[in-house]
């Protein structure tokens, strides 16, 4: 299997006519973990939603390819089948659909007609992944995210990633609201995916997640684009000193936070 590659070139995205992303350039390849950090309202979550094809986010210019295929020409379900995965900041609740039914349907949609996963293989894989994430077996029969705590929803997103085995995963603030024990479990799930066949983009506000998931690259996001990149030491400096030194170094003026970004 070829090494996956997500390539973003000069991406501009608008929400209700207002430009949020202003020229994003980034390449994520298999075997790499990238972290995006930045102040609130700078466009980090907009990037995640636009890549997955949320209709609210209008791509006004630029290109995005996944394995040299035009991602922007694909519908949302086609992007998922091509191997793109988004762990959402605020996962939806779906009453009447159990976790196991949802996961098996998603896996079979990705595998295609005539190549469906057998029930026994699915159960074995689900049990193994839930054990890794220290999830009670009752999760399998609970309705999707209904009545879940914030931490349970985040573990469930990682469970979906482990079961679907995407080529490129985008984790949008997967650490938000997690206590240290849950954070370690989520990190264990992500780290178990590390391989040349898997690339990951983590969007986070805090360096603490990166203590457990060691990134290869760290990017600072401001004013709708990546303004600085480095290694894990960049995240450590941001945690210690904040973002003011980046603004001073690059001559960036403060901007009003945009809650839609």
ABEGO torsion letter per residue (X at the ends): XBBBBBBBBGBBBBBGGBBABAGBBBBBBBGBBBBBBEBBGAGAAAAAAAAAGBAABBBABEBBBBGGBBAAABBAAAAAAAGBBBBBABBBBBBGBBAAAAAAAAAAAAAEBGABBBAAAAAAAAAAAAAAAGBBAAAAABBBGBGBBAAAAAAAAAAAAAAAGBABBBBBGAABGBBAAAAAAAAAAAAAABBAABBBBBBBABAAAAAABBBABBBBBBGGBBABBBBAAAAAAAAAAEAAAAAAAAGBBBBBBBAAX
